[in-house]
Amino acid sequence: MRSIALITFCMAAAVAASSQEPVSLDSCRRMALESNKQLMISRRAIEKAGYQKEEAFAAYLPAIDFAGGYSYNQKNISIFDSDQLLPTKSFDPATGKYEYNLVTNPATGKPLVVDGQPVPSTVALIPKDAMTFDVHNVFFGAITLTQPIYMGGKIVAMNRITRDAELLARSMHENEAENVIYAVDAAYWQVVSLKAKYDLATSYVALLDSLDRNVHLMFDEGVATRADVLSVDVKLNSAQVDLTKVENGLVLSRMALAQVCGLPVDVTFPLVDEGIDEVSLTAEVAKEYNMEEVYARRPDLEALRLGVEIAGHQKQVAMSSMLPNVALVGAYSFSNPNMFDGFKKRFGGAFSVGAMVTIPIWHWGGNYNKYRAAKVDETIMELKLADARSMVELQVRQASFKTSEAYKTYQTASANLESANENLRCANLAFREGVATTDNVLEAQTAWLKAHSEEIDAMIDVHLCNVYLSKCLGTLN
């Protein structure tokens, strides 16, 4: 934000320093493109899409993770509930086998049985303490490595989605830049139009003021009537009111242009095209265009086309949920206490390597319906693209027609202005010769004012129609 404020301050200072030098349309466009907040947002969107593309590519590579923990246990683990007495065996040469050492009944010579169990003569003692393990404090951890082998095409599809998403962000940025340029042009030519009308209104007031002085002199000489004086006074007051309105509109339009250019609204600067008298009519407006080339140049259509591709890749992602996933897994696990060599209270670990396979079997149609929904989304995007293409064709034809009509209107307005100038000259001459009335001069001046105003409007309309046609054709730089 500090850098944005610095750029804005520098632009405002540069404009203020060169306030006597007219600013061109290209300079206004450049200032707007550098300071527009929406364009700054779209640039960040491009940056974000680039990071997401790198994130998707990382899914091709093995993932290494570490997990560890600590656990406190209230009690130790004991395999036995008490000391254990295990019977022993001795080798019997007569049978060639190991036989239990049992207590025999002296009377019968048979093993002594107590509670249905023979009584061993010797036993091996396993104390309970020997089989009790201290697990009050347990530390454990593992380092794992996972390498995807086949994920149902999900990784490939996600990489294509992020690639197209970055291109989509760039197309949206270009489209927003075109909108900014068009807004700058509209504000620029609005200022030019109002400045021309302000000069026209000033000239009209000067004409009426001169006529008003002449009529007052004629009234003093008894040549003009009181009605002539009042009619001219009314016209002069009305023209002064109109001049004030145009002046206010000019101030507001300059504020709007400064705001679009990213400058403080109180910064005023002259424009190169202020005072322009005519429009170049050297080129004819084309009647037909190669629409395929137009479609290829339009950033909004390119964004929709990329949206269709992204929807197709999302369909592949949905399909991957119905396909098996295969991955290689390696791990090094360790713990303290460890049980790799007895039960010792020190860190010990071991490596393990394996493969993991996940096969979806039955999800009650959930995955399939997800795929069908993605397929519908792709169809919707295709229909939107087709509809947008037809609308663009209509837009181009209408813009071409309006531009051609704007040229014709300007030519007609220029011819009318020449006639109005001549009519005003003749009326003024006749008035001085005394063969024309005040009303005749006022009518000629009104017609002159109307012709000038229509010529200005037609000239500005030519500029705006040219810009709009360029925007429709995708040739607006």
N, C-alpha and C positions, 0 to 999 in steps of 0.2 A: 504493500500500500504506500510506503514511503517513496518507492521508485515511481509509482503512478502519479503521486502528487508532484514529484520533481519534474516529470515529463510535462504534466499540465502547466506547471509554473513556468517552465522554460518556453513552452509554446506561447503562453500568454505574454511572457516578456518579449519574445521575438516579434509577435504581432504588434504589441504596444510600441516596441522600438521602431518598427517600420510601419507605423500607423499611416504615414503619408504615402507609402507605396501600396498600390492596389494588390490585392490578394487574388490569385487565380483559382479557378475551379479545382484544378489538380491539387493545389496546396490545401484547399478545404477538405478534399477527399482524403489526402494523406494524414492530416491532423485528426480527422474523424476515425480513420482506420487504426491509428496509433492509440487513441484514447477511449474508444468505445468499450463499455464494460461488458456487453454481450460478446464481443469478439475476444476479450480477455478470458471470459468464461469458456468460450469454445476452444481457445488455445490450450487452456488447462484440461479440457476434455480430451484433446488430442494427446496431451502428455499422459493423462491417466490411461487412455487406451493403449499407449505404448508400453506402459508398465504391466498392464493386464496381458498383453501379448507375450512379454517376457515371462510372466508368471505361468502362462499356459505352456510355454516351451519347457519350463523346468519340470513338468510332469513326465517328460520323456526320460529324465535322468534319475538315477537311484537316490532315494531319500534316506538320510542318516538321522536317527533320532536317539536321544538319551532319555531314559526314565529312571528315576530313583526315588527312594523313600526311606522312612524310619518308622518303626513301630515299637511301642512300649506295651508289654504284656504283663498282666498282673501275676500270673502263675507260670511256673515252669512246666515243661512237658515231661511226663514220666510214662515210660512204656508199661511198667508193672505197678500194681497197687501196693505190693509188699515184696519182701525178699522172696526169691524163687529157689526151690530145691528141686533139682533135676536128677532123675535116676541115672546111674552109670551102667556101662556094659564091660564085660571081660570076654576075652577070646577063649572059646571052649575047644580044645584039640579034638575031643570026641566027635563033635558035630562039624567042626571047621567053620563055625560062625561065632559072631559076637552075641552073647546072651546077657540079659539084665542080671545085675547082682541083687539077689533077693534073699530075704530072711526065710529059712525053711523051718517047718515044724519038726522038732526032734523026734516026735513019735511017728510021724508019717513020712517025713522026708520031703513033704511037698511044700511049696511056697506058702508062707503065712499070709492070709487074706484078712484085711480089716475094712469093714464097710464096703465090701465087694471089690476092693483094690488090693493087689499084692503089695507087700511092704518091701521097699528096696533096702539092702543092707548098707549101701554107701550112696551118697548123694553129692552133686556138685552145687555149690551155693552161688547164686547170682544176686548180689545185693541190689535193692531198689535204688540206692544212691548211684550205683554204677550206670543205670539206665535212665537217670534223670538228667535232662538237658536244660541249661540256662538260656531261656529265650526272653528274658525281661527286656533286653535292648537288642533289636534286630535292625540291621542296615541291609538294604538290598538295592539293586540297580541292574540295568541292562542297556547295552548299545545295540540298536537294530539297524539293519540295512535292508531296504525294500526296493527291488527293481521290477517295475511293471513289464510284463512280457506281452500280454494281450488283454486289453480292457474293453473289448467289444467295439472298438473304433471310437471310444469316447475321447481319448486324448487327441487323436488326429482331428476330430470334429471341433473340439474346443480350441485348438490352435487355429483352425480356419475361421472360427467365429471371432476370435480376438483379432485376427488379421483384418477381416472384413470390418470389424468394429472400429479399428483405427482408420481405415479408409472412409468409413461412414462419418466419423468425427471430422475428418478433413473436408468431406463434401458439405457437411453442415456448416463448417466454418466458412467455406467459400460462399455458400448460399447466404449466410448472415452478412458477409462482407458485401455482397451485391445489394442486399437490402439497405445496408448503411450508406453505400454509394448513392443509391436511388434517393434515400431520404436527404442526403447532403445536396444532391442536385435539385431536388424539389425546393429545399429551403433557400439554396443559392439563387435560383431563378425567381423565386418569390421576392427576394430582396431586389433583384434587378428590375423586376416588373414594377414593384411599388416605387422604386427610385425613379424610374421613367415616368410613372404616373404622377409622382410628386413634382418632377420638373414640368410635366405637362400642366398640372393644376396651377403651378406657379406662373407659367406663361399665360394660362387662361385668366388668372386673376389680374395679371398685368394688362392684358387686352381689355378686360372689363374696366379696370381702373382708368385706363386711358380714355375709353369710351365714356365713362362716367364724368370725367373732367370736361370732355368736349360737350356732352349734353348739358352739363351745368352752365357752361359758357353760353351755349345756344339758348338755354332757358333765360339767362340773364339778358340776352339780346332780344328775347321775345320770339325766337325762331322755333324753339321746342316747347312742348307743353309740360305741365306738371306730371301728367301720366307717363310721359317719356322718361322724366327724371326718376320717378318712383320705380318704373319697371327695370331700369338699369341698376338702381340701388338694390332692389330685391335680388337681381341676378348676381351682383357683386357680393352681397352678404352670403348668399347661398354658395357661391364659389369659394369664399373664404372658409365657410364651415367645412366644405368638402376637402379643402386643402389641409385643414387641421386633422380631419379624419385620416387622410392619406398619410400625413406625417406621423400620426400615432401608430398607424398600421406598419409604417416603415420601421419605426423604433422597435415594435414588437417582433417583426420579422427578422431584424438584425439580432435580437436576443435569441430567437429560435435557432438561427444559423450558428451563433456562437455556442449555444448549448449542444447542438449536433456535432460541432467540431471539437467538443471537449474543452472549450474555453469558458472562463467566467462570463456570465450573461451581460455584464456591464462593459465588456470589451467590444469596441466598435472599430471597424476597419473598412476601407473602401474596397470595392471589387473591380476586377479587370473589366468585366463586361458591363459595368454601369455606363450608361450613355451610348450603348451599342445601337446602331441605326438600322441595320439590316441583317438578314440571315442568308448564309450561302445556300443557294439552291442548285448547286452544280450537279448533284447526284439524284437520280430517279429512285424511287422506292421500288424494290423488287416485288413482283406479284407472286412468285412461287419460290419455295425454299425446299432444300433437301431435308426432310424432317428427320431422317435417321441421323444426319450430322447434328441437327439441333438437339435431338434426344441425347446424343453422346456428350454434348457440351453442357447440358443443363445439370448443375450440381444437385438440385432437388430430385431429379429423376435418377441420378446416380445413387443418391442416398436410398431411394426406394428399391433400386435394383440390388444394392448391397443388403437391404432388408430382406429381400427374397432369398438371397444366398444364405444369410444368417438363419432364416427360418428353416431352410433345408438342412443346414448343419445341426440345428437344434432337434430336428427330426431324427438325425443320426444318433444324437446323444440319447434321445428317448429309446431308440432301437437298441442301444448298447445295454440298457437295463434288462433286456431279455436274452442277452448273450453271456457265455461264460467269461470269467475273468481269471487270468493266470499271472502269477507274480513269483519271483524268487525272493526268499527271505533268509537273511543271515543275522545272527545275534551273538553277542557275548554277554552272558549273565553272570552276576556275582552277588555274593551275600556275606554277611558277617552276623552270626556264626555261619559256617559252611559245612556241608555234609559230604564233600568230595573225598576226604581222607579222615574218617572219623567225624566227630562233631566238635570242631575246634572254633574257638572264639577269635577268628581272624578272617580277613577277606580272602575269598577264594572264588574262582569262576571258571567257565569253560565256554568254548565256541559251539555254535550249532548252525547248521545250514539245511534249508529245506525249500519246498515249493508249496504254494498255496493256490488252490483252485476253488472258485465260487461259481456254482451253476444254479441259476434261478429255475425252480421247478414249478411252483404254483403260487400265484399271488391273487387269485380270484379276479383276474382280468385287469388288475390295477396298472401293470406296466404296459399292457397292450392299449388300454384306453389312454394312457399318457402319450403313447406313440401316435394314436389316431388324433388326439388333440393337437399335437405338434404338426401333423400333416394338414389339419384344417387351418392352422395358423399360416402355413406356407401358402395354401390356396388363397387365403385372405390377402396376403401381401402381393401375390401375383395379380389379383383382381384390382388392388389399389394401384399397382404400377400401370396396368392396362388403362384404368380410368384416368390416371394422371397423364398418360401419353396422349389420350384423346383430348383432354382439357388443354394440354400444352399446344396441340395443333390448332385448336380453336383460338387460344390466346394469341398465337403468332399471327394468324389470319386477321384477327381483330386489330392487333397492334399495327400490322402493316397497313390495313385500311385506314385506321385513324391517323397514322403518320402521313399517308398520301393526302388525306383530306385536310390535314393541318397545313401542308404545303399549299394546297389550292386555296384554303381560307386566307393564308398569309398573302398570297399573290392578289387575291380579290381585295383584301383590306388595304394593301399598298396602293392599288389602283384607286380605291375610294378615297384614300388620303390625298392623293394628287388632285383629285377632283375637288375635295373639300378645301384644300389650300387655294386652288384657283378661285373657287366660289367665294372664299373669304376675302381674297384680294380684290375681286370685282365688287363685292359688297362694300368694302371699305372705300374703294375709289368712288363708287356711286354715292355713298354717304357724304364724302367730302365735296362732291359736285352738287349735292342737294337733290339728287334724283332718287334717293333711297331713304327709307324711314329707319328709325331706331330699331323697330321690330325686325326689319330685314337684316340689319347687322347682327342682332342678337341671334336670329335663326342661323345665320352663316357661322357665327362663332360656336353655337351649340353643335351644329353639324361637324365643324372642324374638331371640336373636343371629342365628339363621339367617334369620328373616324380615327383620330390619333389613339384613343383608348382601345378601340378594336384592333388596330394595327399592333399595339404593344401586346395585347392578349394573344393575338395570333402568332406573334414572334416567339413568345414564351412557350406557347403550346407546341410549336415546332421543336423547340429544344427538349421539352419534357417527353414528347412523343418519340423522339429519336432515342432518348435514354431508355424509355420503357421498351421500345422495340429491341434495342441491344440487350436488355435484360431478358426479354422473352427468347431471343435467339441464343442466349448464352455467350455473347461476345462482349459483354460489359467487363472491361478489365479493372 
